[in-house]
Amino acid sequence: MRNFYLDGLGKNRFIGELLHVPADERHHIECVLRLGNGDQVNFLDGEGYCYRVELQSDGRQLLGKVLESRYVSPIQPKITLFQGLPKFDKMRQIVRQSTEVGVDRIVPMICERSIPKYNSESVHKKVSRWQKISNQSARQSCRYHFINIDPPMNSMSCLTQGSNFDLAILFYELESKLFIRSIINQKETLESVALFVGPEGGFTNGEVEIAKAHGILTASLGHNILRTETAPIVAASLLVYELRHKKMDIHD
């Protein structure tokens, strides 16, 4: 069944209620997909609420009559990506693909080797743009929950949060013995996981030591050195795969 996203749906919708379809979605539904009266689709709001509706059109407007409603709980464990700010527009790719593979929250991290420097106005614009990119990616991936993009934080503030998670992993090119699979195999249940990826040039020795002091494990992504825009996608994909392999509770 086709999924469509409508802003502001929320939970207070009753069976039989008629939901108005905005013009942009109406064009997609009627003109592109050729759906209309009597067809059933799902309306989602990106916050976990899903409504099965029957389309009704009088030629002037398109409505969806609610037939069934349900709430889909968020993914467990929740995955937070702390990403060292990269150069140029690489963050767009990171945000888009991280959303696709299952990351739930992204914290842009200003590391010692980060080159981009933003003032408060440009930061707000960047975060707003990244959030829009993520929401678009979530729609394409049919995720029930949109992810959160936080304002950038310095690496010290991020690394000291390691102990707040059930598992926190920093990917480090000098680590050669510890991999995601071996780490996951030592864990029975997890509700929250943090992944730390550095910018171009990686983390400094000082940042790695701070991470270790706050309970963050260092791990390898293999023999090859990955680009900063590649590493988080590989890391998140491996993590999700290993968790599913262990048949943990992932159901988004």
N, C-alpha and C positions, 0 to 999 in steps of 0.2 A: 504494500500500500504506500502511496506517495506521502512524503512528509513536507509540510510547509511551516514556516516560522512566522508567528504573529506576535508583535511586541505587546507586553502588558496583559497577557491572558490571565496569569495567576491561577489560584485554586478555587475562587468563588464563582464557578460556572456550574449551572444545573442542567440536567438532562432535558432536552427540548429547547434550550436557549438558542437563539439565532446570533451567530457571530459575524460581524461585518468583515469582509475581506478587502484590504487596501488595494488601491489601483494597480500598484506594481505587481503584487502577487496575483491579482485578478487577471492581468494580461498574461502572466506566465501560465496560469491554470487553464484559461479559456483559449488563448490564441496559440500558445506554444504546445501545450500538452493535450489540447482538445478535450478537456474534461468539462462536464457541465451537470445539469439537473440529474439528481439521482446517484451520481458517482460519490464514492466514499473515499475520504483522505484523512490524514492525521494533521492536526494543528499542534505545533509545539511552541513553547515560549523561551527555550534556552535555560530555564530554571528547574527543569524536571517534570513539568506538567505536560501531559499529552492528552489531546481530545480527538476521539474518532468522530468525524462529522459527515453529514450528507449535504452535498452541495445543492443550493437552490438559487436560481437566477430568474429575475423578471425582466431582463434586458437592460435595466438601469443600474442594478447593483448585484453583487454576488454575495451570498450568505452561506454560512455553514451551520446546519442544525446539529447540536450536540447529541450524539447517540451514546457515548461512553466516555468516561474520564478516568485517568489514572495518574499516579505519581511514580516516577522512576528514581530510585535513590541514587546518590552520587557513587562514583567508582570507589571501591576500597582495594588497596590503600590509595590515599590521595597523594599524587606525585607533584612535588614542587621543584621547578628548575630554577636554580640560581645561575644566571648566564652572564659571564664577563662581557661587558659592552664591546662589540666589535667595530671595526671601521666601516665607513660608507653605509649602505643600506642593508647590510647582511642580517640585521636584526629582523627585518621583515620576513626573510626566508625562515629564520629560526622560529619565529612566532607561528608562522603558517604551518610548518611541518610538525612542530611540537604539538600543536593542537590536534593535528591529524592522528598522531601516533598515541595520544592518550595522556599528555601532561595536563594537569588541572590548574596550575598556577605558575606564572613566570615572574621572577624578580630580576630585573636588569641590575647587574652588579658592576660598580665602578672599581676596577682593580688597579693595582699599582702600575700595571702595564697597559691599561686601557688608554687609548688615544682620544676618543671623543670626549669633549667637555661641553656640558649643556648648562644654560642658565635656566631659571625657574620657568620662564615663558616657553622656551623651546622644549623643555622637558614635558610640560603639559601637552603640547601639540604632538610630541613623539608618542607619548603613552596613549593618547586618544587615537592616533593613527594605528598603533599596534593593536589596540583593542578592537578596532573595526576589522582589521585584517584577520584577527583571531576569530571573531564572530562569523565572518564569511567562511572561514575554513571549517568551523564547527557545523555550519549549515550544510556545507558540501559533504561533510563526513557523517551527517545525521547524528550528531551528538545531542543527547538530551540536556546536557548542561554546558553553557558557555564557560570558558575559563577566565581567570582573573589575571590582569597584567598590572603589577604594582609599579609605583614610581621607582626610579633608580635609587639604589642605596650603595654606600661604600662597602668595600670588601670586609672591613673589620666588623661592621654591623651585621653583615650576612653570615660570616663564618662563626660568629659567636652564638648564632642561633642553632648550631648543629645539634646540641643536646635536646632541643625541643621536638625532635623527630624520633620516631621509632628506629629509623635507619637513615644515616646521612653518608653519602659517598662523594668524594672529590676525585675527579679523574686527572691523573698525574703521569706525565710521560716517563718519569723515572721509576715508577712502580712497575715491577715485572712479575710479581708472584701472585697478586690478589686480583681476581676477576669477579664479575657480577654473579656468575653462577655459584661460585664457592661461597660468596657472601650470603646469597639468598638461601642456600641449602642449610645454613646455620640458623635460620629464622623460622619460627613456627607460624606466627601471625604478625601482620603488620597493618597499622592503620594510617601511617604517614611515612613517606620517603622523600628525602631531599637529594637532589643531584646538583653537584657544583662543577661548572665547566668554565675554564679560563678564557680570556680574550686571545688575540694573536700574541704569541710569545709565552702564553701560559701563565701559571701562578708563580710568584716569587717564592724563594725558600722561606721567607718570613711568613707569607700567607699560608703556606703548607703547614708550618709549625703551629700557627694559630688554630688552624683547622683541627689538627690532631689533638691539641689541648682541649678542644671542645667536643670531643667524641666523634669527629668525622673520620671515616675510614678512607684511605687512598686506594684507588683501584686503577687497573689498566684496561684499555679498550683494544689491546692487541699490539703487535709489533710495529705497525705503521703509525706515523704521526698524522693525526687527522686535523683538518681545518676546524676553526672554531665554530663555523656554521654547520659542519658535518657531525662533529662529536656529540652534541646534545641529542640529535636525532638517532644516532646509533645507540647511545646510552639508554635513552628512553625506550627504544624499540626492544633492546635486549632485556631491559628490566621487565617490561610488560610481558614479553614472551616467557621469561623464566617464572614469573608469578603465575601465569596461566598454566604453565607446565606443571606447577605444583598444585594446581587446582584451587588456588586461593580465590577469594570472592571478588572477581572483577566482572562487572555485568553492565557496563554502559554501552 
